[in-house]
Amino acid sequence: MQQYSGKSIFKGIAIGKIYFYSKGEQQVKRHKIEDAAAEIARYNNAKEQAINELTNLYEKALKEVGEGNAEIFNVHIMMLEDEDYNDSVNNIIENQSMNAEYAVARTADNFYEMFSNMEDEYFKARAFDIKDISERVISILNGASTGSDIGNEPVIIVANDLAPSETVQMDKDKLLAFVTELGSSNSHTAILARTMNIPALIGVKIDESWNGKMAIVDGYTGTFYIDPEEEMLKEYKSKKEEEENSRKLLQDLKGKENVTLSGQKINIYANIGNVTDLAAVLQNDASGIGLFRSEFLYLESDHLPTEEEQFQVYKQVAETMAGKKVIIRTLDIGADKQVDYLNLGKEDNPAMGYRAIRICLNEPEIFKTQLRAILRASAFGNISIMFPMIISVNEVLQIKKIVAEVKAELDAVGIEYGEVELGIMIETPAAAIISDLLAKEVDFFSIGTNDLTQYTLAIDRQNAKLDPIYDAHHEAVLRLIQMVVDNAHKEGIWAGICGELGADLSLTKRFLEMGLDELSVSPTFVLPVRKEVRETK
């Protein structure tokens, strides 16, 4: 048995086999071949396997994210069947006597350059598709894992690091735990682990030879056991059973009010990133959705999601929540959440750079597309819109002007929409300090404690070296929260928390004393927070 220590980012116990996840550009070796016909046959077999994988991904996506988002897999299939693409691969194999891996990689480079230099935006976007399908075929030829497919049985994912765009594509039913060498406890991948209610460790020196071995992740102690002995397995299976029993006891709180012993009420909402999280929201009896991270629609796609694609997702969420409040945060891309097709470029300090509302106000058509989709969906439920990364009243005035323009466009063509509250995230010290002025312009505040803490303490929450001094309980942060709540109530609007701090049970009593109207947390924290509220005097 081997034992390793790491930093726990979500408590819990996982027992299962290790799946070593590695994704990145394939290392392609070039070598001469003697039998071109056999090599072409090997390529064709790999291509057919890739098409089968893409067909399965299409069917999966069709169920989880709708036809619009699933269509990209059909596009990839058509590209793999493209005559010009296949002629190029076959020509390199036959005329240059080169191996299939090299022929695919060379073809990918040539086609990528060709598409990248086209003026038409649609064809430019196809350049990244060429890379994607080629990487898939090369992975199959190399006998490596492709995409985010992690097999058919539940596994513990071990990786050097995981990007949000990778984790959101994994089959959540097959994830027992995350163990990574890199990453921060405040990264968005860590937040996703908490959302999915699975234990996760970071800072563990990983080894590819662990792949397939039985392991235990102890998220309570931050310990990772490889090839545990039978006695230890038995002990941890017992602990796992106790953990499950404790969760079942919380189910007794379903249907109960979020009210203290003294009669103070508070709304407890859930944070989600996709329609696939809705089951957890309903299962844990959240009063609504306080944060729908719409950026995951963009992270999961290889192109800007269309108005129709977004509308179908927002409509599904609104209908499923059946009149309960759904707060959709507009596009919050940037910092550690990057998408290639936006070509944002590298920044020295991306956390304070070109991101979130700054992109939307600078790219009004992208912004308007999302707003049209949200407003259209509001006719089917109780939707509110929330805008991130606000630092000034002028930004809010610009936003309100654009929203009015979109409403006028919808009115002109007779498209209905509901009564939509407009709110902002308070996640910069600037917004907190001028919250008295901002409160006059919006319907609600939602405090993003993750970034508010980062900016207040001047600590990059992606930097694992700074985890020891990252103090979300810092009095400066708590005083800013109190200031925001007080200023909101003076103007008659409500204020909540949608950051990770909302689930910190050691602060629940203080948040109640502050007068917060709402806490929005990962779905699995709804009932524990309710329990804490109901036991508070």
C-alpha positions as CSV (number, residue, x, y, z in Angstrom):
1,M,0.0,0.0,0.0
2,Q,1.1,3.6,-0.8
3,Q,-0.1,6.6,1.0
4,Y,0.0,10.3,-0.2
5,S,-1.2,13.5,1.3
6,G,-2.9,16.5,-0.4
7,K,-5.1,19.4,0.3
8,S,-8.8,18.5,0.5
9,I,-11.2,20.7,-1.4
10,F,-14.3,18.7,-0.6
11,K,-14.8,16.3,2.2
12,G,-16.1,12.8,1.7
13,I,-14.9,9.3,1.0
14,A,-14.4,7.6,-2.3
15,I,-13.5,4.0,-3.0
16,G,-12.8,2.7,-6.5
17,K,-10.3,2.2,-9.3
18,I,-8.0,4.9,-10.6
19,Y,-8.5,6.4,-14.0
20,F,-5.4,8.3,-15.1
21,Y,-6.7,11.2,-17.2
22,S,-4.4,12.8,-19.7
23,K,-5.5,15.1,-22.4
24,G,-3.5,17.3,-24.7
25,E,-1.9,17.4,-28.1
26,Q,-0.6,14.0,-29.1
27,Q,3.2,13.5,-29.5
28,V,3.4,12.2,-33.1
29,K,6.4,10.3,-34.2
30,R,7.2,10.2,-38.0
31,H,8.5,7.0,-39.5
32,K,8.6,5.2,-42.8
33,I,6.2,2.3,-43.5
34,E,6.5,-0.5,-46.1
35,D,2.9,-1.5,-46.6
36,A,0.8,1.6,-47.5
37,A,-2.4,-0.4,-48.0
38,A,-2.2,-1.9,-44.5
39,E,-1.5,1.6,-43.1
40,I,-4.5,3.1,-44.9
41,A,-6.6,0.3,-43.5
42,R,-5.3,1.0,-40.0
43,Y,-6.3,4.7,-40.5
44,N,-9.7,3.8,-41.8
45,N,-10.3,1.6,-38.8
46,A,-9.3,4.4,-36.4
47,K,-11.5,6.8,-38.4
48,E,-14.5,4.5,-38.1
49,Q,-13.9,4.1,-34.3
50,A,-13.8,7.9,-34.0
51,I,-17.1,8.2,-35.9
52,N,-18.7,5.7,-33.5
53,E,-17.4,7.6,-30.5
54,L,-18.8,10.9,-31.9
55,T,-22.2,9.2,-32.7
56,N,-22.4,8.1,-29.0
57,L,-21.4,11.6,-27.8
58,Y,-24.1,13.1,-30.0
59,E,-26.7,10.8,-28.4
60,K,-25.5,11.6,-24.9
61,A,-25.4,15.4,-25.6
62,L,-28.9,15.2,-27.2
63,K,-30.3,14.0,-23.9
64,E,-28.3,16.3,-21.6
65,V,-27.9,19.6,-23.4
66,G,-30.4,19.5,-26.3
67,E,-30.2,19.2,-30.1
68,G,-28.5,22.6,-30.7
69,N,-25.5,21.8,-28.5
70,A,-25.3,18.2,-29.7
71,E,-25.1,19.2,-33.4
72,I,-21.4,19.9,-33.2
73,F,-20.7,16.1,-33.0
74,N,-22.6,15.6,-36.3
75,V,-20.4,18.4,-37.8
76,H,-17.3,16.5,-36.6
77,I,-18.6,13.3,-38.2
78,M,-19.1,15.0,-41.5
79,M,-15.6,16.5,-41.3
80,L,-14.1,13.0,-40.7
81,E,-16.0,11.8,-43.8
82,D,-14.8,14.7,-45.9
83,E,-13.3,13.6,-49.2
84,D,-10.5,16.2,-49.3
85,Y,-9.5,15.5,-45.7
86,N,-9.2,11.7,-46.4
87,D,-7.5,12.2,-49.7
88,S,-4.8,14.2,-48.0
89,V,-4.2,11.6,-45.3
90,N,-4.2,8.7,-47.9
91,N,-1.8,10.7,-50.2
92,I,0.7,11.3,-47.4
93,I,0.6,7.6,-46.5
94,E,0.9,6.3,-50.1
95,N,3.3,8.9,-51.8
96,Q,5.5,9.6,-48.8
97,S,5.4,6.2,-47.2
98,M,4.6,7.7,-43.8
99,N,2.8,6.3,-40.8
100,A,-0.9,7.2,-40.3
101,E,-0.3,9.3,-37.2
102,Y,2.0,11.6,-39.1
103,A,-0.3,11.7,-42.1
104,V,-3.3,12.8,-39.9
105,A,-1.2,15.4,-37.9
106,R,0.2,16.8,-41.2
107,T,-3.2,17.0,-42.7
108,A,-4.6,18.7,-39.6
109,D,-1.8,21.3,-39.7
110,N,-2.5,22.1,-43.3
111,F,-6.2,22.3,-43.0
112,Y,-6.0,24.3,-39.8
113,E,-3.8,26.9,-41.5
114,M,-6.2,27.0,-44.5
115,F,-9.3,27.5,-42.4
116,S,-7.6,30.0,-40.0
117,N,-6.8,32.3,-42.8
118,M,-10.3,32.5,-44.2
119,E,-12.3,35.7,-43.7
120,D,-15.6,33.9,-43.1
121,E,-16.0,33.5,-39.3
122,Y,-17.8,30.2,-39.7
123,F,-14.9,28.6,-41.6
124,K,-12.4,30.1,-39.1
125,A,-14.2,28.3,-36.3
126,R,-13.9,25.0,-38.3
127,A,-10.1,25.3,-37.9
128,F,-10.5,24.2,-34.2
129,D,-12.8,21.4,-35.3
130,I,-10.1,20.1,-37.6
131,K,-7.7,20.0,-34.7
132,D,-10.3,18.3,-32.5
133,I,-11.2,15.4,-34.9
134,S,-7.5,14.9,-35.8
135,E,-6.5,14.6,-32.1
136,R,-9.3,12.0,-31.7
137,V,-8.1,9.9,-34.6
138,I,-4.4,10.2,-33.5
139,S,-5.4,9.2,-29.9
140,I,-7.1,6.0,-31.3
141,L,-4.1,5.2,-33.5
142,N,-1.8,5.6,-30.5
143,G,-4.1,3.5,-28.3
144,A,-4.6,6.4,-25.9
145,S,-7.8,7.7,-24.2
146,T,-9.8,10.1,-26.3
147,G,-11.7,13.3,-25.2
148,S,-13.3,13.2,-21.7
149,D,-14.5,9.6,-22.0
150,I,-13.6,7.9,-18.8
151,G,-15.0,4.5,-19.4
152,N,-18.1,2.6,-18.2
153,E,-17.5,2.2,-14.5
154,P,-17.3,4.8,-11.7
155,V,-13.7,5.8,-11.2
156,I,-11.4,8.1,-9.2
157,I,-9.9,10.6,-11.7
158,V,-6.2,11.3,-11.3
159,A,-4.7,14.0,-13.4
160,N,-1.9,16.5,-13.5
161,D,-4.6,19.2,-13.7
162,L,-8.2,19.6,-14.9
163,A,-9.7,22.6,-16.8
164,P,-13.3,23.5,-16.2
165,S,-14.0,22.7,-19.9
166,E,-12.7,19.2,-19.4
167,T,-14.6,18.4,-16.1
168,V,-17.9,19.6,-17.4
169,Q,-17.8,17.1,-20.3
170,M,-17.1,14.1,-18.1
171,D,-20.0,11.7,-17.3
172,K,-20.9,12.9,-13.8
173,D,-22.4,9.4,-12.9
174,K,-18.9,7.9,-13.4
175,L,-17.0,10.3,-11.1
176,L,-16.1,9.1,-7.6
177,A,-13.4,11.7,-6.8
178,F,-10.8,14.0,-8.3
179,V,-7.1,13.9,-7.3
180,T,-4.8,16.4,-9.1
181,E,-1.2,17.5,-8.8
182,L,-1.9,21.1,-9.7
183,G,-4.8,23.4,-9.0
184,S,-6.1,25.6,-6.2
185,S,-8.8,25.0,-3.6
186,N,-10.6,28.1,-5.0
187,S,-10.5,27.2,-8.7
188,H,-13.6,26.6,-10.7
189,T,-12.8,22.9,-11.1
190,A,-12.7,22.7,-7.3
191,I,-16.1,24.5,-7.2
192,L,-17.4,21.9,-9.7
193,A,-16.3,19.1,-7.4
194,R,-18.2,20.6,-4.6
195,T,-21.2,21.0,-6.8
196,M,-21.1,17.4,-7.7
197,N,-20.7,16.4,-4.1
198,I,-17.5,14.3,-4.7
199,P,-14.3,14.3,-2.6
200,A,-11.3,16.0,-4.2
201,L,-7.7,16.4,-3.4
202,I,-5.0,18.7,-4.9
203,G,-1.3,18.9,-4.5
204,V,-0.7,15.1,-4.8
205,K,2.4,14.0,-6.7
206,I,0.8,11.7,-9.3
207,D,2.1,8.7,-11.1
208,E,0.7,7.3,-14.4
209,S,1.5,3.7,-13.2
210,W,-1.5,4.0,-10.7
211,N,-3.9,3.7,-13.6
212,G,-6.4,0.9,-12.9
213,K,-5.3,0.3,-9.3
214,M,-7.8,0.3,-6.4
215,A,-7.6,3.4,-4.2
216,I,-9.3,5.3,-1.4
217,V,-9.7,9.1,-1.2
218,D,-10.3,10.4,2.3
219,G,-11.5,14.0,1.8
220,Y,-11.7,14.5,5.6
221,T,-7.9,14.0,6.2
222,G,-6.6,14.8,2.7
223,T,-5.2,11.3,2.3
224,F,-4.9,9.2,-0.8
225,Y,-4.3,5.4,-0.5
226,I,-3.1,3.3,-3.4
227,D,-3.7,-0.5,-3.2
228,P,-5.1,-0.4,0.3
229,E,-5.1,-3.6,2.3
230,E,-8.3,-5.6,2.9
231,E,-8.6,-4.4,6.5
232,M,-8.4,-0.7,5.5
233,L,-10.9,-1.3,2.7
234,K,-13.3,-2.8,5.2
235,E,-12.8,0.1,7.5
236,Y,-13.4,2.7,4.9
237,K,-16.4,0.9,3.5
238,S,-17.9,1.2,6.9
239,K,-17.1,4.9,7.1
240,K,-18.6,5.4,3.7
241,E,-21.8,3.7,4.9
242,E,-22.0,6.0,7.9
243,E,-21.5,9.0,5.6
244,E,-24.4,7.8,3.5
245,N,-26.6,7.3,6.5
246,S,-25.9,10.9,7.7
247,R,-27.0,12.2,4.3
248,K,-30.2,10.2,4.5
249,L,-31.0,11.9,7.8
250,L,-30.8,15.3,6.2
251,Q,-33.5,14.2,3.8
252,D,-35.9,14.6,6.7
253,L,-35.5,18.3,6.3
254,K,-37.0,18.3,2.8
255,G,-40.1,20.4,2.7
256,K,-39.2,22.3,5.9
257,E,-38.9,26.0,6.1
258,N,-35.6,27.9,6.2
259,V,-36.4,29.6,9.5
260,T,-34.5,30.1,12.7
261,L,-35.8,29.2,16.2
262,S,-36.6,32.9,16.7
263,G,-38.6,33.1,13.4
264,Q,-36.1,34.7,11.1
265,K,-36.5,33.4,7.5
266,I,-33.9,33.2,4.7
267,N,-34.0,31.8,1.2
268,I,-31.6,29.0,0.4
269,Y,-31.0,28.7,-3.3
270,A,-28.7,26.5,-5.4
271,N,-25.8,27.2,-7.7
272,I,-25.7,25.3,-11.0
273,G,-23.6,25.1,-14.2
274,N,-25.8,23.1,-16.5
275,V,-29.3,21.5,-16.9
276,T,-27.7,18.2,-15.7
277,D,-27.5,19.8,-12.2
278,L,-31.3,20.3,-12.0
279,A,-31.8,16.8,-10.6
280,A,-29.6,17.6,-7.6
281,V,-31.4,21.0,-7.1
282,L,-34.8,19.2,-6.9
283,Q,-33.4,16.3,-4.9
284,N,-32.0,18.7,-2.3
285,D,-35.1,20.8,-2.2
286,A,-33.6,24.2,-3.0
287,S,-36.0,27.1,-3.0
288,G,-34.7,28.3,-6.3
289,I,-31.5,28.8,-8.4
290,G,-29.4,31.7,-7.1
291,L,-26.7,31.3,-9.7
292,F,-26.9,29.7,-13.1
293,R,-23.3,29.9,-14.4
294,S,-24.1,30.4,-18.0
295,E,-20.5,30.4,-19.0
296,F,-20.5,26.6,-19.0
297,L,-22.6,26.7,-22.1
298,Y,-19.7,28.5,-23.8
299,L,-17.0,26.2,-22.2
300,E,-18.8,23.1,-23.4
301,S,-19.1,24.3,-26.9
302,D,-16.5,24.9,-29.7
303,H,-18.4,27.9,-31.0
304,L,-20.4,30.8,-29.6
305,P,-23.7,29.3,-28.5
306,T,-26.5,30.6,-30.7
307,E,-29.6,32.4,-29.4
308,E,-31.7,29.3,-30.0
309,E,-29.2,27.0,-28.4
310,Q,-29.2,29.2,-25.3
311,F,-32.9,29.7,-25.3
312,Q,-33.6,26.0,-25.2
313,V,-31.4,25.5,-22.1
314,Y,-32.7,28.5,-20.2
315,K,-36.3,27.5,-21.0
316,Q,-35.7,24.0,-19.8
317,V,-34.3,25.3,-16.5
318,A,-37.2,27.8,-16.1
319,E,-39.9,25.1,-16.8
320,T,-38.2,22.5,-14.5
321,M,-38.1,25.0,-11.6
322,A,-41.8,25.5,-12.1
323,G,-42.1,29.1,-11.0
324,K,-39.3,29.1,-8.5
325,K,-36.7,31.9,-9.0
326,V,-33.9,31.2,-11.5
327,I,-31.1,33.8,-11.5
328,I,-29.0,33.5,-14.7
329,R,-25.5,35.1,-14.6
330,T,-24.5,36.5,-17.9
331,L,-21.3,35.3,-19.6
332,D,-18.5,35.2,-17.1
333,I,-15.6,34.2,-19.3
334,G,-11.9,35.1,-18.6
335,A,-9.3,34.5,-15.9
336,D,-9.2,30.6,-15.5
337,K,-12.2,30.1,-17.8
338,Q,-11.0,30.4,-21.4
339,V,-12.5,29.4,-24.7
340,D,-10.3,29.3,-27.8
341,Y,-12.9,30.7,-30.2
342,L,-13.1,34.0,-28.4
343,N,-9.3,34.6,-29.0
344,L,-9.0,36.6,-25.8
345,G,-5.2,36.3,-25.8
346,K,-2.8,35.9,-23.0
347,E,-2.8,38.4,-20.2
348,D,-0.3,38.9,-17.4
349,N,-3.1,39.3,-14.8
350,P,-6.2,37.7,-16.3
351,A,-8.2,37.8,-13.0
352,M,-8.2,41.6,-13.2
353,G,-8.2,41.7,-17.0
354,Y,-10.6,41.5,-19.9
355,R,-13.3,39.3,-18.6
356,A,-17.0,39.0,-17.7
357,I,-19.1,42.2,-18.2
358,R,-16.1,43.9,-19.8
359,I,-16.2,41.5,-22.7
360,C,-20.0,41.8,-23.0
361,L,-20.0,45.6,-23.1
362,N,-17.2,45.5,-25.6
363,E,-18.9,42.8,-27.7
364,P,-22.6,44.0,-27.7
365,E,-23.8,41.4,-30.3
366,I,-22.5,38.5,-28.1
367,F,-24.2,40.2,-25.1
368,K,-27.5,40.9,-27.0
369,T,-27.7,37.3,-28.2
370,Q,-27.5,36.0,-24.7
371,L,-30.0,38.6,-23.4
372,R,-32.5,37.8,-26.1
373,A,-32.3,34.1,-25.2
374,I,-32.8,34.8,-21.5
375,L,-35.7,37.2,-22.0
376,R,-37.4,34.8,-24.4
377,A,-37.0,32.0,-21.8
378,S,-38.5,34.3,-19.1
379,A,-41.9,33.8,-20.6
380,F,-41.7,30.2,-19.3
381,G,-40.8,30.8,-15.7
382,N,-39.5,33.1,-13.0
383,I,-36.1,34.3,-14.4
384,S,-33.9,37.1,-13.2
385,I,-30.6,38.3,-14.8
386,M,-27.4,39.0,-12.9
387,F,-24.4,40.8,-14.3
388,P,-20.8,39.9,-13.0
389,M,-17.7,41.9,-12.4
390,I,-19.3,45.3,-11.9
391,I,-17.2,48.3,-10.7
392,S,-19.3,51.4,-11.6
393,V,-22.7,52.9,-11.9
394,N,-21.9,53.7,-15.5
395,E,-21.6,50.0,-16.4
396,V,-25.0,49.4,-14.9
397,L,-26.5,52.2,-16.9
398,Q,-25.0,50.8,-20.1
399,I,-26.4,47.4,-19.3
400,K,-29.9,48.7,-18.6
401,K,-29.7,50.6,-21.9
402,I,-28.8,47.4,-23.8
403,V,-31.5,45.4,-22.0
404,A,-34.1,48.1,-23.1
405,E,-32.8,47.8,-26.7
406,V,-33.2,44.0,-26.7
407,K,-36.7,44.3,-25.2
408,A,-37.7,46.8,-27.9
409,E,-36.4,44.4,-30.6
410,L,-38.5,41.6,-29.1
411,D,-41.5,43.8,-28.9
412,A,-41.1,44.8,-32.5
413,V,-41.5,41.2,-33.7
414,G,-44.1,40.2,-31.1
415,I,-42.0,37.9,-28.9
416,E,-43.2,37.7,-25.3
417,Y,-41.1,37.9,-22.3
418,G,-41.7,37.9,-18.5
419,E,-41.1,40.4,-15.7
420,V,-37.4,40.1,-15.2
421,E,-35.5,41.5,-12.2
422,L,-32.0,42.8,-13.0
423,G,-29.3,42.4,-10.4
424,I,-25.5,42.6,-10.1
425,M,-22.8,40.6,-8.5
426,I,-20.9,42.4,-5.8
427,E,-17.4,40.8,-6.2
428,T,-15.1,43.8,-6.4
429,P,-14.3,46.1,-3.4
430,A,-15.3,49.0,-5.7
431,A,-18.8,47.7,-6.1
432,A,-19.1,47.0,-2.3
433,I,-17.9,50.5,-1.4
434,I,-20.4,52.2,-3.8
435,S,-23.2,49.7,-3.2
436,D,-25.3,52.6,-1.9
437,L,-25.3,54.1,-5.4
438,L,-25.6,50.8,-7.2
439,A,-28.6,49.9,-5.1
440,K,-30.6,52.7,-6.7
441,E,-30.2,51.1,-10.1
442,V,-30.9,47.4,-9.6
443,D,-33.4,45.0,-8.1
444,F,-31.0,42.9,-6.0
445,F,-27.4,42.2,-5.1
446,S,-25.7,38.8,-5.1
447,I,-22.3,38.8,-3.4
448,G,-19.6,36.7,-5.1
449,T,-17.4,36.0,-2.1
450,N,-14.8,34.0,-4.1
451,D,-13.6,37.0,-6.1
452,L,-14.5,39.6,-3.4
453,T,-12.1,37.8,-1.1
454,Q,-9.5,37.5,-3.8
455,Y,-9.6,41.2,-4.7
456,T,-9.9,42.5,-1.1
457,L,-6.9,40.5,0.1
458,A,-4.9,40.8,-3.1
459,I,-4.6,37.0,-3.3
460,D,-4.8,35.1,-6.6
461,R,-7.2,32.3,-5.7
462,Q,-5.7,30.2,-8.5
463,N,-2.3,30.3,-6.8
464,A,-2.0,27.2,-4.6
465,K,1.1,28.7,-2.8
466,L,-1.2,31.4,-1.4
467,D,-3.8,29.0,0.0
468,P,-2.4,29.2,3.6
469,I,-3.1,33.0,3.7
470,Y,-6.4,33.0,1.7
471,D,-8.7,33.8,4.5
472,A,-12.4,34.0,3.5
473,H,-13.2,34.9,7.2
474,H,-11.0,38.0,7.1
475,E,-12.8,40.8,8.9
476,A,-12.3,43.1,5.9
477,V,-14.4,40.7,3.7
478,L,-17.1,40.3,6.4
479,R,-17.3,44.1,6.9
480,L,-17.8,44.6,3.1
481,I,-20.6,42.1,3.1
482,Q,-22.3,43.9,6.0
483,M,-21.9,47.2,4.1
484,V,-23.5,45.7,1.0
485,V,-26.5,44.2,2.9
486,D,-27.1,47.5,4.8
487,N,-27.0,49.6,1.6
488,A,-29.3,47.2,-0.2
489,H,-31.9,47.3,2.5
490,K,-31.8,51.1,2.7
491,E,-33.0,51.1,-1.0
492,G,-35.5,48.4,-0.4
493,I,-33.8,45.7,-2.4
494,W,-32.6,42.2,-1.3
495,A,-29.0,41.0,-0.9
496,G,-27.7,37.4,-1.0
497,I,-24.5,35.5,-1.3
498,C,-23.8,33.2,-4.2
499,G,-20.1,32.5,-3.5
500,E,-18.6,29.5,-1.8
501,L,-18.7,31.3,1.6
502,G,-22.5,30.9,1.6
503,A,-22.0,27.2,2.4
504,D,-19.6,27.8,5.3
505,L,-21.7,26.6,8.3
506,S,-19.4,28.3,10.7
507,L,-20.6,31.6,9.3
508,T,-24.3,30.9,8.9
509,K,-25.2,32.5,12.2
510,R,-23.3,35.6,11.4
511,F,-24.9,35.9,8.0
512,L,-28.3,35.7,9.7
513,E,-27.2,38.4,12.1
514,M,-26.1,40.5,9.1
515,G,-29.6,40.3,7.7
516,L,-28.8,38.5,4.5
517,D,-31.9,37.6,2.6
518,E,-30.6,34.7,0.6
519,L,-27.7,32.1,0.5
520,S,-27.0,30.3,-2.8
521,V,-24.9,27.2,-2.4
522,S,-24.0,24.0,-4.2
523,P,-27.1,21.7,-4.3
524,T,-25.6,19.3,-1.8
525,F,-25.2,22.0,0.8
526,V,-28.8,23.2,0.7
527,L,-30.0,20.8,3.4
528,P,-26.9,21.1,5.7
529,V,-27.4,24.9,5.6
530,R,-31.1,24.5,6.2
531,K,-30.3,22.4,9.2
532,E,-27.9,25.0,10.6
533,V,-30.5,27.8,10.0
534,R,-33.2,25.8,11.8
535,E,-31.0,25.2,14.8
536,T,-29.9,28.9,15.1
537,K,-31.7,30.9,17.8
